[in-house]
């Protein structure tokens, strides 16, 4: 087996078991059930918001620490966090313990960046597309099976919603054991990047062109690998490279347009995902119909299909009509979520959530593909991290505004009306931008014939002073 494929397979197995959290589709039913003296209202006000605040506080720190420690340590640490989190969920009952769990869960989700960036530091660039697809497929498969397994076990009565946490604890323990099999990374994108000037001074020209790619394809000898310059830690070089990547990315209008939508839409999507179970609980308070796992599984499946479909649609169409497409999609998402706040049938609420999520996953796939086209090599992880940080920050503001005691303190139904309004406002912003851009483009087209129609062009005389071609017909 080729080295890059072996590394990709090892990481995919880890990602699959990390995402195989079968208890999550029914976490609200478990936390507000008979095992704790906690009401859904307390989850809404005093528990779930802490996870959001924890993640936004830790995300930048974890991103930089991941690069400093070169990925594997953070991957192992995240698996350890998973074991601690689900152990606390199983064997504690107090509100304070749940709040501690939310702090740890924020760190657990922030450390996910190590999984997504490890592969880019370990393999050659020519394999990026293949391994990106593999790692994404592993994540989606884990989430899909989580929904299916949990739904089957709950619907058949084989397990209650508490017992599902034992399975999740087991998968987290397995992911920890598996993480030790991942090979260590000697270089990183920023803090342990090889210095190009040092490479030119110490290695042959034939090797300095693509040293990493040749080694990881398995075609270079051990002697040649030893001659490579050893990567050294450099904070100043990391800061310079971070700033260079940042300026190079955000000076381009398509990156700004799509990244802004990406971050703001991600904030709304995560907020909906966190609190949608509370909405379902309020709609179906008798718990006569529990299809949470099936809804999550179907969303994952349709999201994967839509993401695959996005890969076959010409990006130039989306780039040409970017503002109008973002306007329409944001409006549709806003309408679906806004109507969810009025839904009285649990099945209607499930359908609205699945449609909303599928549309988001399709559009965010297109956004990431278009943004990646304009980025310098190795900078996608940085831009992904910035967009995620902005998204979590906006999500924290949404939480403060709608849920906290300093905000509106809305119930789940009213929250979803606000979230729908959030997407509608986003749609209006892009609509204004689309109209302005279209008017500016139309005025530019109208001014072009006037600007090019000079006296010389009317007589057929050249503008450079050369003789006129008498045989050329005049316009």
C-alpha positions as CSV (number, residue, x, y, z in Angstrom):
1,X,0.0,0.0,0.0
2,X,1.3,3.5,-0.9
3,X,2.3,5.6,2.1
4,X,-0.2,8.4,1.4
5,X,-3.1,5.9,1.1
6,X,-2.1,4.2,4.4
7,X,-2.0,7.5,6.2
8,X,-5.3,8.5,4.7
9,X,-6.9,5.2,5.8
10,X,-5.6,5.6,9.4
11,X,-7.0,9.1,9.7
12,X,-10.3,8.1,8.1
13,X,-10.8,5.3,10.7
14,X,-10.1,7.7,13.5
15,X,-12.5,10.3,12.1
16,X,-15.2,7.7,11.6
17,X,-15.1,6.4,15.2
18,X,-14.8,10.0,16.5
19,X,-18.0,10.9,14.7
20,X,-19.8,7.7,15.7
21,X,-21.6,9.4,18.6
22,X,-24.9,7.6,18.6
23,X,-26.2,9.4,21.7
24,X,-26.2,12.9,20.2
25,X,-29.4,12.7,18.2
26,X,-31.2,12.2,21.5
27,X,-29.1,14.2,23.9
28,X,-31.9,16.6,24.9
29,X,-34.2,13.7,25.8
30,X,-31.4,12.2,27.8
31,X,-30.4,15.3,29.7
32,X,-34.0,16.3,30.5
33,X,-35.1,12.8,31.2
34,X,-35.7,10.8,34.4
35,X,-31.9,10.5,35.1
36,X,-31.5,14.1,36.0
37,X,-33.7,16.7,37.7
38,X,-33.2,19.2,34.9
39,X,-35.8,20.9,32.8
40,X,-35.4,21.7,29.1
41,X,-35.6,25.4,30.0
42,X,-32.4,25.0,32.1
43,X,-30.7,23.3,29.2
44,X,-31.7,26.2,27.0
45,X,-30.5,28.9,29.4
46,X,-27.8,27.4,31.6
47,X,-26.1,24.5,29.7
48,X,-26.0,24.7,25.9
49,X,-24.8,28.3,25.7
50,X,-21.6,27.4,27.7
51,X,-20.4,25.1,24.9
52,X,-20.7,27.9,22.4
53,X,-18.8,30.4,24.6
54,X,-16.1,27.7,25.4
55,X,-15.5,26.9,21.7
56,X,-15.2,30.6,20.6
57,X,-12.8,31.2,23.4
58,X,-10.5,28.3,22.6
59,X,-10.7,28.1,18.8
60,X,-7.8,30.4,17.9
61,X,-5.7,29.1,20.7
62,X,-6.3,25.5,19.6
63,X,-5.6,26.3,15.9
64,X,-2.2,27.8,16.7
65,X,-1.4,25.1,19.3
66,X,-2.2,22.4,16.7
67,X,0.4,23.9,14.4
68,X,3.0,24.3,17.2
69,X,2.5,20.7,18.5
70,X,2.2,19.3,14.9
71,X,-1.2,17.8,14.9
72,X,-1.0,14.4,16.4
73,X,-0.9,15.5,20.1
74,X,-4.1,17.5,19.6
75,X,-5.8,14.6,17.9
76,X,-4.9,12.3,20.9
77,X,-6.0,15.0,23.3
78,X,-9.4,15.4,21.6
79,X,-9.9,11.6,21.9
80,X,-9.1,11.8,25.7
81,X,-11.6,14.7,26.0
82,X,-14.3,12.5,24.4
83,X,-13.8,9.8,27.0
84,X,-14.0,12.3,29.9
85,X,-17.1,14.0,28.4
86,X,-19.2,10.9,28.0
87,X,-18.0,9.4,31.3
88,X,-19.3,12.6,33.1
89,X,-22.5,12.4,31.2
90,X,-23.1,8.8,32.3
91,X,-22.0,9.0,36.0
92,X,-22.9,12.6,37.1
93,X,-26.3,14.1,37.6
94,X,-25.9,17.7,38.7
95,X,-26.3,20.9,36.7
96,X,-22.7,22.0,37.6
97,X,-21.4,18.8,36.1
98,X,-23.3,19.4,32.9
99,X,-21.8,22.9,32.7
100,X,-18.3,21.4,33.1
101,X,-19.2,19.0,30.3
102,X,-20.1,21.9,28.0
103,X,-16.8,23.6,28.6
104,X,-15.0,20.3,27.7
105,X,-17.2,19.8,24.7
106,X,-16.3,23.3,23.4
107,X,-12.6,22.3,23.6
108,X,-13.5,18.9,22.0
109,X,-15.1,20.6,19.0
110,X,-12.4,23.3,18.7
111,X,-9.8,20.5,18.5
112,X,-11.5,19.1,15.4
113,X,-9.3,21.4,13.4
114,X,-6.4,19.0,14.0
115,X,-8.2,16.3,12.2
116,X,-8.9,18.5,9.1
117,X,-5.3,19.9,8.9
118,X,-3.2,16.9,9.8
119,X,-3.5,15.3,6.4
120,X,-2.3,18.4,4.6
121,X,0.9,18.5,6.5
122,X,1.6,14.8,6.1
123,X,1.0,14.1,2.4
124,X,2.0,15.7,-0.9
125,X,-0.2,18.4,-2.6
126,X,-1.0,16.3,-5.6
127,X,-3.0,14.0,-3.3
128,X,-5.0,16.7,-1.5
129,X,-8.2,16.3,-3.5
130,X,-8.3,12.5,-3.0
131,X,-7.6,12.5,0.8
132,X,-10.0,15.5,1.3
133,X,-12.7,13.4,-0.2
134,X,-11.7,10.3,1.9
135,X,-11.7,12.2,5.2
136,X,-14.9,14.0,4.5
137,X,-16.6,10.7,3.5
138,X,-15.4,9.1,6.8
139,X,-17.0,12.0,8.8
140,X,-20.3,11.8,6.9
141,X,-20.4,8.0,7.2
142,X,-19.9,8.2,11.0
143,X,-22.7,10.8,11.4
144,X,-25.0,8.8,9.1
145,X,-24.5,5.6,11.0
146,X,-24.9,7.4,14.3
147,X,-28.4,8.5,13.3
148,X,-29.4,5.1,11.9
149,X,-28.1,3.1,14.8
150,X,-29.6,5.4,17.5
151,X,-33.0,5.4,15.7
152,X,-33.1,1.7,15.4
153,X,-32.1,1.0,19.0
154,X,-34.6,3.6,20.4
155,X,-37.5,2.6,18.1
156,X,-37.1,-1.1,18.8
157,X,-36.7,-0.5,22.6
158,X,-33.3,-2.3,22.6
159,X,-31.8,0.7,24.4
160,X,-33.1,3.8,26.1
161,X,-31.5,7.2,25.4
162,X,-29.2,6.9,28.3
163,X,-27.7,3.6,27.3
164,X,-26.7,5.1,23.9
165,X,-24.0,7.0,25.7
166,X,-22.2,3.7,26.5
167,X,-21.8,3.1,22.8
168,X,-20.5,6.6,22.3
169,X,-18.0,6.1,25.2
170,X,-16.8,3.0,23.5
171,X,-16.3,4.6,20.1
172,X,-14.3,7.5,21.8
173,X,-12.1,5.0,23.6
174,X,-11.5,3.1,20.4
175,X,-10.6,6.4,18.6
176,X,-8.1,7.1,21.4
177,X,-6.4,3.8,20.9
178,X,-6.4,4.2,17.1
179,X,-4.9,7.7,17.3
180,X,-1.6,6.3,18.6
181,X,-1.2,4.6,15.2
182,X,-1.1,7.8,13.4
183,X,2.4,8.7,12.2
184,X,3.9,11.8,13.8
185,X,4.3,14.9,11.6
186,X,7.8,16.5,11.4
187,X,6.7,19.7,9.6
188,X,3.7,22.0,10.0
189,X,2.3,24.8,7.8
190,X,3.5,27.7,9.9
191,X,5.7,27.1,12.9
192,X,7.7,24.2,11.6
193,X,7.7,25.0,7.9
194,X,11.0,24.4,6.0
195,X,12.8,27.6,5.1
196,X,13.1,27.8,1.4
197,X,16.3,29.8,1.5
198,X,17.9,27.1,3.8
199,X,16.8,24.4,1.4
200,X,18.4,26.1,-1.5
201,X,21.7,26.4,0.4
202,X,21.9,22.9,1.7
203,X,20.2,20.5,-0.8
204,X,20.6,19.7,-4.4
205,X,18.4,21.5,-6.9
206,X,16.7,18.4,-8.0
207,X,15.4,17.8,-4.5
208,X,14.5,21.3,-3.4
209,X,11.8,21.5,-6.1
210,X,9.4,19.0,-4.5
211,X,11.1,17.3,-1.6
212,X,8.0,16.3,0.4
213,X,6.1,15.0,-2.6
214,X,8.9,12.6,-3.7
215,X,9.4,11.2,-0.2
216,X,5.8,10.5,0.5
217,X,5.2,8.8,-2.9
218,X,7.7,6.2,-1.9
219,X,10.1,6.8,-4.8
220,X,13.1,8.4,-3.0
221,X,15.9,6.6,-1.2
222,X,16.6,6.9,2.5
223,X,19.9,8.7,1.8
224,X,18.2,11.5,-0.1
225,X,15.6,11.9,2.7
226,X,18.4,12.5,5.2
227,X,19.8,15.4,3.1
228,X,16.6,17.3,3.6
229,X,16.8,20.4,5.8
230,X,15.4,19.7,9.2
231,X,12.4,22.0,10.0
232,X,13.0,24.3,12.9
233,X,10.5,26.2,15.1
234,X,10.2,29.9,14.1
235,X,7.5,32.1,15.6
236,X,8.5,35.1,13.5
237,X,8.4,33.2,10.3
238,X,5.0,31.8,11.3
239,X,3.6,35.4,11.9
240,X,5.0,36.6,8.5
241,X,3.5,33.6,6.7
242,X,0.1,34.0,8.5
243,X,0.0,37.7,7.5
244,X,1.0,37.0,3.9
245,X,-1.7,34.3,3.5
246,X,-4.3,36.5,5.2
247,X,-3.6,39.6,2.9
248,X,-3.3,37.5,-0.2
249,X,-6.7,35.8,0.4
250,X,-8.9,38.7,1.5
251,X,-7.7,41.2,-1.1
252,X,-9.8,39.2,-3.6
253,X,-13.5,40.0,-3.9
254,X,-14.8,36.4,-4.5
255,X,-13.0,35.3,-1.3
256,X,-14.6,38.1,0.7
257,X,-18.1,37.5,-0.8
258,X,-18.2,33.7,-0.3
259,X,-16.3,33.7,3.0
260,X,-18.7,36.2,4.5
261,X,-21.6,34.1,3.6
262,X,-19.8,31.0,4.6
263,X,-19.1,32.3,8.1
264,X,-22.6,33.9,8.7
265,X,-24.5,30.9,7.3
266,X,-22.3,28.5,9.4
267,X,-23.2,30.5,12.5
268,X,-26.9,30.1,11.8
269,X,-26.6,26.5,10.9
270,X,-24.7,25.5,14.1
271,X,-27.2,27.5,16.2
272,X,-30.1,25.7,14.6
273,X,-28.4,22.3,15.1
274,X,-27.7,23.0,18.8
275,X,-31.2,24.0,19.7
276,X,-33.4,22.1,17.2
277,X,-34.0,19.2,19.6
278,X,-35.4,21.7,22.1
279,X,-37.9,22.8,19.4
280,X,-38.8,19.2,18.6
281,X,-39.3,18.5,22.3
282,X,-41.7,21.5,22.6
283,X,-43.6,20.5,19.5
284,X,-44.0,16.9,20.6
285,X,-44.0,17.1,24.4
286,X,-45.6,13.7,24.8
287,X,-42.6,12.1,23.1
288,X,-45.0,10.0,21.0
289,X,-42.8,10.3,18.0
290,X,-39.0,10.2,18.3
291,X,-37.4,10.3,14.9
292,X,-34.4,12.5,15.8
293,X,-31.9,9.9,14.8
294,X,-33.6,9.2,11.5
295,X,-33.8,13.0,10.7
296,X,-30.1,13.4,11.4
297,X,-29.2,10.3,9.3
298,X,-31.4,11.5,6.4
299,X,-29.8,15.0,6.6
300,X,-26.3,13.5,6.5
301,X,-27.2,11.3,3.5
302,X,-28.9,14.1,1.5
303,X,-26.1,16.5,2.5
304,X,-23.5,14.0,1.1
305,X,-25.4,13.6,-2.1
306,X,-25.8,17.4,-2.5
307,X,-22.1,17.9,-1.8
308,X,-21.2,15.4,-4.5
309,X,-23.6,17.1,-6.9
310,X,-21.9,20.4,-6.1
311,X,-18.6,19.0,-7.4
312,X,-20.1,18.5,-10.8
313,X,-21.6,22.0,-11.2
314,X,-19.4,24.5,-13.0
315,X,-18.0,27.0,-10.5
316,X,-18.0,29.7,-13.1
317,X,-21.8,29.8,-13.0
318,X,-21.8,30.3,-9.3
319,X,-19.1,32.9,-9.5
320,X,-20.9,34.8,-12.2
321,X,-24.2,34.9,-10.4
322,X,-22.7,34.6,-6.9
323,X,-24.6,37.5,-5.2
324,X,-28.0,36.5,-6.7
325,X,-27.5,32.8,-5.8
326,X,-26.5,33.7,-2.2
327,X,-29.5,36.0,-2.0
328,X,-32.0,33.2,-3.1
329,X,-30.4,30.5,-0.9
330,X,-30.3,32.6,2.2
331,X,-33.9,33.6,1.6
332,X,-35.0,30.0,1.3
333,X,-33.1,29.0,4.4
334,X,-34.7,31.9,6.3
335,X,-38.1,30.9,5.2
336,X,-37.7,27.2,6.2
337,X,-36.4,28.1,9.7
338,X,-38.9,30.9,10.3
339,X,-41.8,28.5,9.5
340,X,-40.3,26.0,11.9
341,X,-41.1,28.4,14.7
342,X,-44.8,28.0,13.8
343,X,-44.8,24.2,13.1
344,X,-47.2,22.2,15.2
345,X,-46.6,18.8,13.6
346,X,-43.3,17.1,14.5
347,X,-43.0,15.5,11.0
348,X,-43.2,18.9,9.4
349,X,-40.5,20.2,11.7
350,X,-38.3,17.2,10.7
351,X,-38.8,17.9,7.0
352,X,-38.1,21.6,7.4
353,X,-34.9,20.9,9.3
354,X,-33.7,18.3,6.7
355,X,-34.4,20.7,3.8
356,X,-32.6,23.6,5.5
357,X,-29.6,21.5,6.3
358,X,-29.3,19.9,2.9
359,X,-29.4,23.4,1.2
360,X,-26.7,24.6,3.6
361,X,-24.4,21.7,3.0
362,X,-24.7,22.1,-0.7
363,X,-23.9,25.8,-0.6
364,X,-21.1,25.5,1.9
365,X,-19.5,22.9,-0.4
366,X,-19.7,25.4,-3.3
367,X,-18.4,28.2,-1.1
368,X,-15.3,26.2,0.0
369,X,-14.5,25.1,-3.5
370,X,-14.7,28.6,-4.9
371,X,-12.7,30.1,-2.1
372,X,-10.0,27.4,-2.4
373,X,-9.5,28.4,-6.1
374,X,-8.2,31.8,-5.0
375,X,-6.0,30.8,-2.1
376,X,-2.3,30.3,-2.1
377,X,-1.0,26.8,-1.3
378,X,-1.2,25.7,2.3
379,X,-3.5,28.7,3.3
380,X,-6.9,26.9,3.1
381,X,-6.6,25.7,6.7
382,X,-6.0,29.3,7.9
383,X,-9.0,30.7,6.0
384,X,-11.2,27.8,7.1
385,X,-10.1,28.5,10.7
386,X,-10.9,32.2,10.3
387,X,-14.3,31.5,8.8
388,X,-15.1,29.1,11.6
389,X,-13.9,31.5,14.2
390,X,-16.2,34.3,12.8
391,X,-19.0,31.8,12.7
392,X,-18.6,30.7,16.3
393,X,-18.3,34.3,17.3
394,X,-21.5,35.3,15.6
395,X,-23.2,32.2,17.0
396,X,-22.1,33.4,20.5
397,X,-23.7,36.8,19.8
398,X,-26.9,35.1,18.6
399,X,-26.9,33.1,21.9
400,X,-26.4,36.2,24.0
401,X,-29.2,38.0,22.1
402,X,-31.8,35.3,22.1
403,X,-31.2,33.1,25.1
404,X,-29.2,34.7,27.9
405,X,-30.6,36.7,30.8
406,X,-29.0,39.8,29.3
407,X,-30.9,39.2,26.0
408,X,-34.4,38.4,25.0
409,X,-34.7,35.0,26.9
410,X,-36.8,33.5,24.1
411,X,-38.4,30.1,24.2
412,X,-37.4,27.7,21.4
413,X,-40.3,28.7,19.0
414,X,-39.4,32.3,19.2
415,X,-35.7,31.5,18.9
416,X,-36.3,29.9,15.6
417,X,-38.4,32.8,14.3
418,X,-35.3,35.0,15.1
419,X,-33.0,32.6,13.4
420,X,-35.2,32.6,10.3
421,X,-35.2,36.4,10.4
422,X,-31.4,36.3,10.7
423,X,-31.1,34.4,7.4
424,X,-33.7,36.7,5.8
425,X,-31.6,39.7,6.8
426,X,-28.6,38.0,5.3
427,X,-30.6,37.5,2.1
428,X,-31.5,41.2,2.0
429,X,-27.8,42.2,2.5
430,X,-26.8,40.1,-0.5
431,X,-29.8,41.3,-2.5
432,X,-28.7,44.9,-2.0
433,X,-25.2,44.0,-3.0
434,X,-26.5,42.1,-6.1
435,X,-28.6,45.1,-7.3
436,X,-25.7,47.5,-6.8
437,X,-23.3,45.3,-8.6
438,X,-25.8,44.7,-11.5
439,X,-26.5,48.4,-11.9
440,X,-22.7,49.2,-11.8
441,X,-22.1,46.5,-14.5
442,X,-24.9,47.8,-16.7
443,X,-23.6,51.4,-16.5
444,X,-20.1,50.2,-17.3
445,X,-21.4,48.4,-20.4
446,X,-23.3,51.5,-21.6
447,X,-20.2,53.7,-21.1
448,X,-17.9,51.4,-23.1
449,X,-19.2,52.3,-26.6
450,X,-19.0,56.0,-25.9
451,X,-15.5,55.7,-24.5
452,X,-14.2,53.7,-27.5
453,X,-15.9,55.8,-30.2
454,X,-13.2,58.4,-30.9
455,X,-13.0,60.8,-33.9
456,X,-10.2,58.7,-35.4
457,X,-12.4,55.6,-35.3
458,X,-15.2,57.3,-37.1
459,X,-12.9,58.3,-40.0
460,X,-11.0,55.0,-39.9
461,X,-7.7,56.8,-39.1
462,X,-5.4,54.9,-36.8
463,X,-4.7,56.4,-33.5
464,X,-1.0,55.6,-33.7
465,X,-0.3,58.0,-36.6
466,X,0.3,55.3,-39.2
467,X,-1.2,55.7,-42.7
468,X,-4.8,54.7,-43.2
469,X,-5.5,51.5,-45.2
470,X,-7.6,52.8,-48.1
471,X,-8.8,49.3,-48.9
472,X,-10.3,48.9,-45.4
473,X,-14.0,49.7,-45.4
474,X,-15.1,52.5,-43.0
475,X,-17.7,51.7,-40.4
